[in-house]
């Protein structure tokens, strides 16, 4: 069973405005410990180490860059962007993670806005991402950023219906009506 796919058909977006003391920049190898401290607790598979960080984020063959939000005390959020393997005009949001101590500051949404800007600057025309049904806060952020569900295999309509049940009725109806098949 595949993850759920979301698509953002255009890359026009508002500028990201971070809280005081936070800023966006490209990650380097010197950031590795802080990147791992964000990514490891953000994903079920855990096991983030230098080798995985290098191959999945910093030196991915389709990579457009690994970016971070640096806060006053730590690396607060991480995002990695790729060129989609299915369509070279599409950016792929590969990993998004927020440090557990930094959650609740909208840093995931803000770092995604900056990645969308990076995609646009690189000449891409749209963006996609994959997510899990149960990642309700992430799905809510993606919807708020203009991503819409895209059916990529049988049975996903029902999964999307359940995954969006947390939205109020009007928003849910709008999102389901915009679903791509």
Residue frames as a rotation matrix with the C-alpha (Angstrom) as fourth column:
UNK 1
0.587 0.809 0.000 0.00
0.809 -0.587 0.000 0.00
0.000 0.000 -1.000 0.00
UNK 2
-0.301 -0.703 0.645 1.49
0.708 -0.617 -0.343 3.30
0.639 0.353 0.683 -1.14
UNK 3
-0.648 0.054 -0.759 1.55
0.539 -0.672 -0.508 6.48
-0.538 -0.738 0.406 0.85
UNK 4
0.543 0.839 0.039 -0.98
0.704 -0.430 -0.565 9.16
-0.457 0.334 -0.824 0.01
UNK 5
-0.508 -0.689 0.517 0.14
0.861 -0.424 0.281 11.63
0.025 0.587 0.809 -2.68
UNK 6
0.493 0.591 -0.638 -0.49
0.513 -0.790 -0.336 15.37
-0.703 -0.161 -0.693 -2.65
UNK 7
-0.205 -0.469 0.859 0.10
0.969 -0.221 0.111 17.83
0.138 0.855 0.500 -5.49
UNK 8
0.138 0.190 -0.972 0.56
0.289 -0.946 -0.144 21.58
-0.947 -0.261 -0.186 -5.57
UNK 9
0.506 0.181 0.843 -0.25
0.817 0.211 -0.536 22.61
-0.274 0.961 -0.041 -9.15
UNK 10
0.614 -0.381 0.691 1.64
0.202 -0.771 -0.604 25.91
0.763 0.511 -0.397 -9.00
UNK 11
-0.022 -0.760 -0.649 4.55
0.954 0.179 -0.242 27.34
0.300 -0.624 0.721 -7.09
UNK 12
-0.209 0.046 0.977 3.26
-0.082 -0.996 0.029 30.83
0.974 -0.074 0.212 -6.36
UNK 13
0.285 0.259 -0.923 3.43
0.843 0.389 0.370 31.36
0.455 -0.884 -0.108 -2.62
UNK 14
0.927 0.043 0.373 3.64
-0.145 -0.876 0.460 34.00
0.346 -0.480 -0.806 0.03
UNK 15
-0.074 -0.993 0.087 7.03
-0.372 -0.053 -0.927 34.73
0.925 -0.101 -0.365 1.54
UNK 16
0.335 0.079 -0.939 7.93
0.702 0.644 0.305 32.80
0.629 -0.761 0.160 4.67
UNK 17
0.124 -0.260 0.958 8.14
-0.517 -0.841 -0.161 35.04
0.847 -0.475 -0.239 7.74
UNK 18
-0.055 -0.275 -0.960 9.93
0.532 0.806 -0.261 33.29
0.845 -0.525 0.102 10.58
UNK 19
0.906 0.275 -0.322 9.73
0.406 -0.356 0.842 34.10
0.117 -0.893 -0.434 14.29
UNK 20
0.671 -0.690 0.271 12.49
-0.681 -0.719 -0.142 36.38
0.293 -0.089 -0.952 15.56
UNK 21
0.053 -0.791 0.609 15.80
-0.833 0.301 0.464 34.53
-0.550 -0.532 -0.644 15.82
UNK 22
0.176 0.070 0.982 14.94
0.281 0.952 -0.119 31.89
-0.943 0.297 0.148 13.19
UNK 23
0.141 -0.126 -0.982 16.25
-0.834 -0.549 -0.049 31.85
-0.533 0.826 -0.182 9.60
UNK 24
0.888 0.246 0.388 16.27
0.038 0.802 -0.596 29.58
-0.458 0.544 0.703 6.53
UNK 25
0.143 -0.848 -0.511 19.46
-0.935 -0.284 0.210 28.41
-0.323 0.448 -0.834 4.86
UNK 26
0.569 -0.053 -0.820 20.95
-0.463 0.804 -0.373 25.50
0.679 0.592 0.433 2.95
UNK 27
0.884 -0.230 0.408 22.33
-0.255 0.495 0.831 22.71
-0.393 -0.838 0.378 5.11
UNK 28
0.218 -0.876 -0.430 25.96
-0.802 0.090 -0.590 21.60
0.556 0.473 -0.684 4.97
UNK 29
0.189 -0.245 -0.951 27.79
0.233 0.952 -0.199 18.54
0.954 -0.184 0.237 6.20
UNK 30
-0.820 -0.550 0.158 28.82
0.018 -0.301 -0.953 20.52
0.572 -0.779 0.257 9.30
UNK 31
-0.327 0.799 0.504 25.13
-0.915 -0.402 0.043 20.59
0.237 -0.447 0.862 10.30
UNK 32
-0.388 0.200 -0.900 24.88
-0.262 0.912 0.316 16.78
0.884 0.358 -0.302 10.38
UNK 33
-0.893 0.047 -0.448 24.37
0.416 0.464 -0.782 16.32
0.171 -0.885 -0.433 14.14
UNK 34
-0.710 0.651 -0.266 21.60
-0.335 -0.646 -0.686 18.91
-0.619 -0.398 0.677 14.25
UNK 35
-0.343 0.569 -0.747 19.95
-0.881 0.080 0.466 17.50
0.325 0.818 0.474 11.12
UNK 36
-0.582 0.077 -0.810 19.92
0.111 0.994 0.014 14.01
0.806 -0.082 -0.587 12.61
UNK 37
-0.935 0.221 -0.278 18.51
0.268 -0.075 -0.961 15.42
-0.233 -0.972 0.011 15.88
UNK 38
-0.417 0.824 -0.383 15.52
-0.783 -0.540 -0.310 16.71
-0.462 0.170 0.870 13.86
UNK 39
-0.195 0.347 -0.917 15.03
-0.845 0.415 0.337 13.86
0.498 0.841 0.212 11.41
UNK 40
-0.866 -0.220 -0.450 15.39
-0.049 0.931 -0.361 10.88
0.498 -0.290 -0.817 13.76
UNK 41
-0.792 0.607 -0.068 12.41
0.216 0.174 -0.961 11.69
-0.571 -0.776 -0.269 16.03
UNK 42
-0.376 0.658 -0.652 10.34
-0.760 -0.622 -0.190 12.89
-0.531 0.424 0.734 13.06
UNK 43
0.036 0.325 -0.945 10.05
-0.866 0.483 0.133 9.50
0.500 0.813 0.299 11.33
UNK 44
0.800 0.441 0.407 9.05
-0.590 0.702 0.400 6.03
-0.109 -0.560 0.822 12.46
UNK 45
0.805 -0.473 -0.358 11.99
0.185 0.773 -0.607 4.26
0.564 0.422 0.710 10.89
UNK 46
0.839 -0.545 0.002 14.42
-0.250 -0.383 0.889 6.14
-0.484 -0.746 -0.457 13.14
UNK 47
0.468 -0.704 0.534 17.96
0.681 0.672 0.290 4.99
-0.564 0.228 0.794 12.47
UNK 48
0.942 -0.207 0.264 19.09
0.036 -0.719 -0.694 8.31
0.333 0.664 -0.670 11.03
UNK 49
0.442 -0.883 -0.159 22.87
0.504 0.098 0.858 8.35
-0.742 -0.459 0.488 10.91
UNK 50
-0.103 -0.558 -0.824 25.54
-0.385 -0.741 0.550 10.06
-0.917 0.373 -0.138 8.83
UNK 51
-0.901 -0.261 0.345 25.30
0.166 0.527 0.833 7.52
-0.400 0.809 -0.432 6.00
UNK 52
-0.134 0.938 0.319 21.51
0.968 0.193 -0.162 7.83
-0.214 0.287 -0.934 5.70
UNK 53
0.439 0.246 -0.864 21.70
0.247 -0.958 -0.147 11.62
-0.864 -0.149 -0.481 5.97
UNK 54
-0.510 -0.729 -0.456 24.26
-0.309 -0.339 0.889 11.76
-0.802 0.595 -0.053 3.18
UNK 55
-0.931 0.077 0.357 22.36
0.337 0.560 0.757 9.47
-0.141 0.825 -0.547 0.78
UNK 56
-0.132 0.989 0.068 18.80
0.990 0.135 -0.048 10.65
-0.057 0.061 -0.997 1.51
UNK 57
0.730 0.477 -0.490 19.34
0.534 -0.845 -0.026 14.38
-0.426 -0.243 -0.871 2.01
UNK 58
0.365 -0.637 -0.679 22.72
-0.207 -0.766 0.608 15.95
-0.908 -0.081 -0.411 1.40
UNK 59
-0.606 -0.665 -0.436 23.82
-0.601 0.024 0.799 13.99
-0.521 0.746 -0.415 -1.69
UNK 60
0.134 0.727 0.674 20.66
0.178 0.651 -0.738 12.44
-0.975 0.219 -0.042 -3.12
UNK 61
-0.632 -0.489 0.601 21.09
0.625 0.136 0.768 11.88
-0.458 0.861 0.220 -6.89
UNK 62
-0.100 0.660 0.745 17.93
0.819 -0.370 0.439 13.90
0.565 0.654 -0.503 -7.70
UNK 63
0.077 0.135 -0.988 18.56
0.935 -0.355 0.024 16.37
-0.347 -0.925 -0.154 -4.89
UNK 64
0.347 0.083 0.934 17.87
0.473 -0.876 -0.098 20.08
0.810 0.476 -0.343 -5.13
UNK 65
-0.480 -0.626 0.614 19.18
-0.286 -0.550 -0.784 20.62
0.829 -0.553 0.085 -1.64
UNK 66
0.061 0.396 -0.916 18.68
0.892 0.390 0.227 19.99
0.447 -0.831 -0.330 2.01
UNK 67
-0.275 -0.030 0.961 17.57
-0.082 -0.995 -0.054 23.11
0.958 -0.093 0.271 3.86
UNK 68
-0.309 0.144 -0.940 17.09
0.902 0.358 -0.242 24.01
0.302 -0.922 -0.241 7.48
UNK 69
0.553 0.373 0.745 15.63
-0.038 -0.882 0.470 26.56
0.833 -0.287 -0.473 9.78
UNK 70
-0.434 -0.761 -0.483 18.17
0.609 0.147 -0.779 27.57
0.664 -0.632 0.400 12.35
UNK 71
0.715 0.687 0.133 16.83
0.300 -0.473 0.828 28.82
0.632 -0.552 -0.545 15.65
UNK 72
0.516 -0.514 0.685 18.51
-0.719 -0.694 0.021 30.48
0.465 -0.504 -0.728 18.60
UNK 73
0.258 -0.358 0.898 19.31
-0.824 0.404 0.398 27.17
-0.505 -0.842 -0.191 20.30
UNK 74
-0.337 -0.260 0.905 19.36
0.078 0.950 0.302 24.48
-0.938 0.172 -0.300 17.61
UNK 75
-0.941 0.223 -0.255 18.45
-0.254 0.030 0.967 23.43
0.223 0.974 0.029 14.12
UNK 76
-0.547 0.805 0.230 14.67
-0.527 -0.117 -0.842 23.70
-0.651 -0.582 0.488 14.40
UNK 77
0.593 0.771 0.232 13.40
-0.219 0.432 -0.875 22.25
-0.775 0.468 0.425 11.10
UNK 78
-0.638 -0.767 0.073 14.69
-0.221 0.272 0.937 20.39
-0.738 0.581 -0.343 8.04
UNK 79
0.648 0.761 0.032 13.36
-0.228 0.234 -0.945 19.91
-0.727 0.605 0.325 4.50
UNK 80
-0.577 -0.781 0.241 14.83
0.005 0.292 0.956 18.13
-0.817 0.553 -0.165 1.50
UNK 81
0.488 0.723 -0.489 13.73
-0.499 -0.228 -0.836 18.78
-0.716 0.652 0.250 -2.07
UNK 82
-0.480 -0.557 0.678 14.24
0.268 0.643 0.717 16.55
-0.835 0.526 -0.159 -5.10
UNK 83
-0.499 0.392 -0.773 13.32
-0.866 -0.255 0.430 16.61
-0.029 0.884 0.467 -8.75
UNK 84
0.370 0.748 0.551 10.45
-0.666 0.627 -0.404 14.15
-0.648 -0.217 0.730 -9.12
UNK 85
-0.676 -0.588 0.444 11.41
-0.169 0.711 0.683 10.81
-0.717 0.387 -0.580 -10.65
UNK 86
-0.113 0.761 0.639 8.08
0.743 0.492 -0.454 10.84
-0.660 0.423 -0.620 -12.54
UNK 87
0.707 0.374 0.600 8.12
0.670 -0.626 -0.399 14.35
0.226 0.685 -0.693 -14.02
UNK 88
-0.245 -0.962 -0.123 11.23
0.963 -0.226 -0.146 16.51
0.113 -0.154 0.982 -14.32
UNK 89
-0.397 0.162 0.904 9.16
0.100 -0.971 0.217 19.70
0.912 0.176 0.369 -14.10
UNK 90
0.686 0.724 0.079 7.90
-0.095 -0.018 0.995 18.74
0.722 -0.690 0.057 -10.65
UNK 91
-0.419 -0.754 0.505 9.62
-0.675 -0.113 -0.729 19.24
0.606 -0.647 -0.462 -7.31
UNK 92
0.310 0.455 -0.835 9.32
0.241 0.812 0.532 16.45
0.920 -0.366 0.142 -4.77
UNK 93
0.237 -0.160 0.958 9.17
-0.886 -0.440 0.146 17.26
0.398 -0.884 -0.246 -1.06
UNK 94
-0.091 -0.408 -0.908 11.31
-0.160 0.906 -0.391 14.41
0.983 0.110 -0.148 0.25
UNK 95
-0.197 0.015 -0.980 11.61
0.902 0.393 -0.175 14.89
0.383 -0.919 -0.091 4.03
UNK 96
-0.007 0.192 0.981 10.15
-0.287 -0.941 0.182 17.50
0.958 -0.280 0.062 6.36
UNK 97
0.112 0.026 -0.993 10.94
0.826 0.553 0.108 17.39
0.552 -0.833 0.041 10.05
UNK 98
0.314 0.004 0.949 10.63
-0.391 -0.911 0.133 19.73
0.865 -0.413 -0.285 13.01
UNK 99
-0.745 -0.637 -0.199 12.63
-0.025 0.325 -0.945 19.30
0.666 -0.700 -0.258 16.21
UNK 100
-0.105 0.772 -0.627 10.30
0.805 0.436 0.403 18.11
0.584 -0.462 -0.667 19.02
UNK 101
-0.294 -0.063 -0.954 11.15
0.822 -0.526 -0.219 21.15
-0.488 -0.848 0.206 21.16
UNK 102
-0.910 -0.132 -0.392 10.26
-0.064 -0.892 0.448 23.50
-0.409 0.433 0.803 18.27
UNK 103
-0.642 0.724 0.252 6.83
0.682 0.389 0.619 22.14
0.350 0.570 -0.744 17.32
UNK 104
0.212 0.848 -0.486 3.87
0.934 -0.322 -0.153 24.51
-0.286 -0.421 -0.861 17.41
UNK 105
-0.150 -0.351 -0.924 5.67
0.121 -0.934 0.335 27.45
-0.981 -0.062 0.183 15.80
UNK 106
0.830 0.551 -0.090 4.49
-0.071 -0.054 -0.996 26.72
-0.554 0.833 -0.006 12.21
UNK 107
-0.054 -0.953 -0.298 8.11
-0.638 -0.197 0.744 26.01
-0.768 0.231 -0.598 11.21
UNK 108
-0.406 -0.025 0.913 7.06
0.455 0.861 0.226 23.06
-0.792 0.508 -0.338 9.04
UNK 109
0.628 0.702 0.335 4.77
0.678 -0.284 -0.678 25.30
-0.381 0.653 -0.655 6.98
UNK 110
0.753 -0.360 -0.551 7.34
-0.371 -0.924 0.096 28.07
-0.543 0.132 -0.829 6.78
UNK 111
-0.328 -0.928 0.178 10.18
-0.351 0.295 0.889 25.83
-0.877 0.228 -0.423 5.65
UNK 112
-0.142 0.372 0.917 7.84
0.769 0.625 -0.135 24.36
-0.623 0.686 -0.375 3.00
UNK 113
0.875 0.426 -0.228 7.07
0.227 -0.780 -0.583 27.86
-0.427 0.459 -0.780 1.71
UNK 114
0.278 -0.855 -0.438 10.79
-0.703 -0.491 0.515 28.41
-0.655 0.165 -0.737 1.27
UNK 115
-0.515 -0.433 0.740 11.21
0.142 0.808 0.572 25.04
-0.845 0.400 -0.355 -0.46
UNK 116
0.447 0.734 0.510 8.38
0.729 0.031 -0.684 25.97
-0.518 0.678 -0.521 -2.85
UNK 117
0.814 -0.233 -0.532 10.32
-0.359 -0.922 -0.146 29.17
-0.456 0.310 -0.834 -3.60
UNK 118
-0.264 -0.951 0.159 13.47
-0.488 0.274 0.829 27.09
-0.832 0.141 -0.537 -4.26
UNK 119
-0.170 0.285 0.943 11.50
0.645 0.756 -0.113 24.85
-0.745 0.589 -0.312 -6.65
UNK 120
0.837 0.547 0.016 10.23
0.394 -0.583 -0.710 27.94
-0.379 0.601 -0.704 -8.49
UNK 121
0.519 -0.721 -0.460 13.74
-0.636 -0.684 0.356 29.47
-0.571 0.108 -0.814 -8.68
UNK 122
-0.487 -0.703 0.518 15.03
-0.205 0.669 0.715 26.19
-0.849 0.242 -0.470 -10.15
UNK 123
-0.688 0.223 -0.690 12.47
-0.726 -0.223 0.651 26.44
-0.009 0.949 0.315 -12.96
UNK 124
-0.903 0.429 -0.004 10.06
0.429 0.902 -0.053 23.77
-0.020 -0.050 -0.999 -11.76
UNK 125
-0.676 0.688 0.264 6.32
-0.293 -0.580 0.760 24.23
0.676 0.437 0.593 -12.27
UNK 126
0.506 0.848 0.155 4.61
-0.542 0.172 0.823 22.21
0.671 -0.500 0.547 -9.51
UNK 127
-0.590 -0.681 0.435 5.31
-0.761 0.289 -0.580 20.13
0.269 -0.673 -0.689 -6.40
UNK 128
0.435 0.671 -0.600 4.32
-0.281 0.734 0.618 16.75
0.856 -0.100 0.508 -5.01
UNK 129
-0.539 -0.569 0.621 4.80
-0.818 0.179 -0.547 14.92
0.200 -0.803 -0.562 -1.75
UNK 130
-0.050 0.489 -0.871 3.84
0.059 0.872 0.487 11.63
0.997 -0.027 -0.072 -0.16
UNK 131
-0.514 -0.045 0.856 2.46
-0.801 -0.332 -0.498 11.31
0.307 -0.942 0.135 3.35
UNK 132
-0.906 0.213 -0.367 0.93
0.314 0.918 -0.241 8.79
0.285 -0.334 -0.898 5.71
UNK 133
-0.091 0.991 0.093 -2.80
0.420 -0.047 0.906 8.67
0.903 0.122 -0.412 6.43
UNK 134
0.488 0.322 -0.811 -2.29
0.843 0.066 0.534 9.27
0.225 -0.944 -0.239 10.16
UNK 135
-0.595 -0.768 -0.235 -0.07
0.799 -0.595 -0.079 12.37
-0.079 -0.235 0.969 9.87
UNK 136
0.376 0.925 0.054 -3.00
0.926 -0.377 0.007 14.68
0.026 0.048 -0.999 10.54
UNK 137
0.469 -0.201 -0.860 -0.99
0.226 -0.914 0.337 17.81
-0.854 -0.352 -0.384 11.51
UNK 138
-0.651 -0.759 -0.024 1.16
0.124 -0.138 0.983 17.46
-0.749 0.637 0.184 8.40
UNK 139
-0.463 0.558 0.689 -1.85
0.884 0.239 0.401 16.91
0.059 0.795 -0.604 6.12
UNK 140
0.593 0.687 -0.421 -3.51
0.728 -0.681 -0.086 19.99
-0.345 -0.255 -0.903 7.59
UNK 141
0.044 -0.677 -0.735 -0.37
-0.017 -0.736 0.677 22.04
-0.999 -0.017 -0.044 6.86
UNK 142
-0.812 -0.374 0.448 -0.18
0.385 0.233 0.893 20.70
-0.438 0.898 -0.045 3.31
UNK 143
0.029 0.911 0.411 -3.84
0.998 -0.050 0.041 21.56
0.058 0.408 -0.911 2.66
UNK 144
0.643 0.203 -0.739 -3.26
0.428 -0.895 0.126 25.06
-0.635 -0.397 -0.662 4.07
UNK 145
-0.262 -0.843 -0.470 -0.33
-0.148 -0.446 0.883 25.45
-0.954 0.301 -0.008 1.67
UNK 146
0.162 0.450 -0.878 -2.43
-0.890 -0.318 -0.327 24.58
-0.426 0.835 0.349 -1.39
UNK 147
-0.898 -0.410 -0.157 -1.58
-0.439 0.827 0.351 20.90
-0.014 0.385 -0.923 -1.82
UNK 148
0.189 0.981 -0.045 -4.48
-0.978 0.183 -0.102 18.74
-0.091 0.063 0.994 -3.02
UNK 149
0.036 -0.129 0.991 -4.91
-0.283 0.950 0.134 14.97
-0.958 -0.285 -0.003 -2.83
UNK 150
-0.067 -0.085 -0.994 -3.96
-0.991 0.122 0.056 12.95
0.117 0.989 -0.093 -5.88
UNK 151
0.701 0.368 0.612 -5.23
-0.433 0.900 -0.045 9.38
-0.567 -0.233 0.790 -6.30
UNK 152
-0.106 -0.825 -0.554 -2.32
-0.994 0.085 0.065 7.14
-0.007 0.558 -0.830 -7.32
UNK 153
-0.927 -0.114 -0.358 -3.81
-0.163 0.981 0.110 3.68
0.338 0.160 -0.927 -6.67
UNK 154
-0.045 0.961 -0.274 -7.11
0.013 0.275 0.961 1.92
0.999 0.039 -0.025 -6.06
UNK 155
0.251 0.289 -0.924 -8.55
0.854 0.384 0.352 2.38
0.457 -0.877 -0.150 -2.58
UNK 156
-0.735 -0.649 -0.198 -7.08
0.664 -0.626 -0.409 5.80
0.141 -0.432 0.891 -1.95
UNK 157
-0.354 0.685 0.636 -10.38
-0.126 -0.709 0.694 7.66
0.927 0.166 0.338 -2.28
UNK 158
0.666 0.620 -0.414 -11.61
0.269 0.317 0.909 5.94
0.695 -0.717 0.044 0.88
UNK 159
0.022 -0.751 -0.660 -8.29
0.994 0.087 -0.066 6.51
0.107 -0.655 0.748 2.61
UNK 160
-0.804 -0.292 0.517 -8.39
0.317 -0.948 -0.043 10.22
0.503 0.130 0.855 1.74
UNK 161
0.140 0.940 0.311 -11.97
-0.069 -0.304 0.950 10.47
0.988 -0.154 0.023 2.96
UNK 162
0.719 0.080 -0.690 -10.88
0.619 0.378 0.688 9.10
0.316 -0.922 0.223 6.34
UNK 163
-0.253 -0.941 -0.226 -7.61
0.962 -0.220 -0.163 11.06
0.104 -0.259 0.960 6.45
UNK 164
-0.763 -0.006 0.646 -9.45
0.147 -0.975 0.164 14.36
0.629 0.220 0.745 5.93
UNK 165
0.108 0.915 -0.388 -12.16
0.688 0.213 0.694 13.69
0.717 -0.343 -0.607 8.51
UNK 166
-0.236 -0.274 -0.932 -10.53
0.921 -0.370 -0.125 16.17
-0.310 -0.888 0.340 10.93
UNK 167
-0.967 -0.136 0.214 -11.35
0.215 -0.887 0.409 19.11
0.134 0.441 0.887 8.62
UNK 168
-0.428 0.881 -0.203 -14.56
-0.213 -0.317 -0.924 21.07
-0.878 -0.352 0.323 9.02
UNK 169
0.146 0.610 0.779 -17.25
0.515 0.625 -0.586 20.04
-0.844 0.487 -0.223 6.54
UNK 170
0.911 0.241 -0.334 -16.87
-0.110 -0.638 -0.762 22.96
-0.397 0.731 -0.555 4.10
UNK 171
0.133 -0.949 -0.287 -13.08
-0.923 -0.224 0.313 22.70
-0.362 0.224 -0.905 3.86
UNK 172
-0.422 -0.259 0.869 -13.25
-0.129 0.966 0.226 18.91
-0.897 -0.017 -0.441 3.58
UNK 173
0.522 0.706 0.479 -15.78
0.443 0.255 -0.859 19.14
-0.729 0.661 -0.179 0.73
UNK 174
0.813 -0.285 -0.508 -13.60
-0.533 -0.718 -0.449 21.69
-0.237 0.635 -0.735 -1.09
UNK 175
-0.215 -0.967 0.137 -10.48
-0.826 0.255 0.503 19.54
-0.521 -0.005 -0.854 -0.71
UNK 176
-0.280 0.168 0.945 -12.24
0.205 0.972 -0.112 16.37
-0.938 0.162 -0.306 -1.83
UNK 177
0.786 0.617 0.047 -13.74
0.215 -0.201 -0.956 18.22
-0.580 0.761 -0.290 -4.83
UNK 178
0.608 -0.624 -0.491 -10.26
-0.779 -0.588 -0.218 19.36
-0.153 0.515 -0.843 -5.88
UNK 179
0.204 -0.543 0.814 -8.86
-0.232 0.781 0.579 15.82
-0.951 -0.307 0.033 -5.69
UNK 180
-0.016 -0.330 -0.944 -6.85
-0.997 -0.070 0.041 14.77
-0.079 0.942 -0.327 -8.73
UNK 181
0.562 0.242 0.791 -7.38
-0.240 0.963 -0.123 11.34
-0.791 -0.121 0.600 -10.23
